[in-house]
Amino acid sequence: NHESYMDIPVFFAAVTNKQHGFVAKKSLASLPVFGRWIEEIRSVFIERDDPRASIRAIDEGIGLLRQGFSLVIFPEGSRSGGRGMGEFKKGALRLATKPGAPIVPVTLQGSRQVFEEKGRLQKGCRVRVFIHPHIKTAGLSKQEAGAVSDAVEGLIREKLDEWRQQNG
């Protein structure tokens, strides 16, 4: 799930034992410092309004996965902005299922409060990260691969619901 701009630093703080890049919208490439950094960590930029460029970017991502690199994707396609988790984009996880790469779902909660709520960094915010067990995608039929997105979305929604219930 994708709440906030802070999801990327939160993810890096939580997952320190693996090198990973991101699948990011093309406009982020033009941001000073951040754009260069995200490119250098072997990320893939997607042009949402250009289907052919998106296919090329997915092929580039598949190439990175086949070389053993990890990529983080936010299957909602954009930040939810505190409105609850959005629906996953159909086909968002084909990047993993096509080459048979394992998927590691990650649930994030609270990152929006760190920056977006007040427009500046906040201290003392509770941010939760849950790393789910990996899901194997090698050898899946086309139908099974198509169901993976719904399964991952369900896992993340369940964890968010569990956390909400714990908070009253």
N, C-alpha and C positions, 0 to 999 in steps of 0.2 A: 504494500500500500504506500501511498505517497501523500503525506500531509503538508510537507514544507520544504523550503530550500535547505533547511537544516538536516534533512534526511541523509544527505550525502556525507557531511562530517560525522553524523551520528553513526552511520554505517561503518565508516572508516574507524571510528573509535571502538566499535563492537567487534569488528572482524579484522583482527590484526595479523592473523597467521596466513593470509592468502593475498596475493596481488590480484586486483580486479580493476576493470574499467567499467564504464557505464554506457548504456544506450541513452543518448541525450538528443534533445531537439537541436537542430542545426543552428538556431539563433544563439545558443549558448557559446558557440565557438568564437563569437566576436567579442565576448566579455574580456576585458583586460585581466590578465593573470590567470583567471579561472579557465578561460577558453584554451589557452596554451597548455595549462596543467592537465586538463581533462583529455586533451589530445595526446599528451606525452604518456599518460598511463594506459594507452591503448584502448581508448573509448571509440564508440561508433556514433556518428552524428546522423540523425534521421531528418529528412525534409518531409514533413507531414503532408504538404500539399502537392507533392510530386511523387506519384506512385512508382515511376521508374527509378528515381533516385533512392526511394525507400527500399526497393528490391535490391539495388546495388549495395546499400548499407547493410541490409540483412545478410547478403552474401559475404560482405567483408567481416561481419560479426561471426558468421559460421566459420570462416577461415581462422579467426582468432581462437574460437572454441576448439577447433581441430588441432591447433598448435598447443593446446593445453592452458590457454588463458581463461580467466573467468570474467563474465560480464554481468553487471547488475542492470536489471530492467524494471521499470515501474509500469506494470501492465495496464494501469488505469489511463496512461497516456499523458496525464498532467496532474498537478497537485490538487487535492480535494478541497483545500482551503478550510478545513474544519467542518465541512458539511457531511461528514461521514464518508466512508470509503465508496468510491465510485465503482461502476462496473468495469471489469477488465475488457480491454479491446480484443475483439475476436482475432485470433491469430498472433497475439502478442508473444506467446511462448513458442511459436514455431521456430524461433531463433534457436531454441534448445532442442525441440523435438525432431526437427529435420536432421541434424547431425547425430542425434541420440545422446546428447549431453545431459548429465543429471541436473535436476532443478532443486535448488535449496530455497524454499519459501522463507521469507523473513517478515515478521509483523513488527511494525513500529507504531508507537503511540506517544503523544506528548511533544513531539518535535516542533509543532506549530507554535506552541507557547514560548519557545526559546527565542523566536525572532518575529514572526509574522503578526502576532496579536498586537504588539505595541510598536512595531517598526524599528526596534533596536534589540540588541542582545539582552536577555534577561538571565539573571542568576537564580539558582535554586529551583529550577523547573524539574519536574519528574518526567523523565523520558524512559520509556520501556522498549526493549528490543527482545524479541523471541526468535531464535533460529530453529526452525522446524527440521525434522529429519529429511534427508534428501529423497527425491523421487527419481527413480531410474526411468529413462525414456528410451534407452537402446532396445531395439527390436519390437517396439510397439506397432500395432496395426494403425492404419490411418484413422480409424474410428477411435481407438484408444488414445492416440496422440491428440485428437480433437477434444477429448474429454479431460485432458490434463489441466487445461486452463480453468475449467469449472472446479476441478478438485482443489487446485491451489487457491483459487479465490475463496472457496468454502473454508479451507483451513485458516486462512487469514481472518475472515469474517468471524469464525468461531472464537479465535483467540481475542479479537477486539471485543466481542460480546462478553466473553469471560471476564476480561479486565473491567468492562463497564459495570458488570454485576458486582464485582468485588468493591468497586468504589461507591456503590449504593446508587 
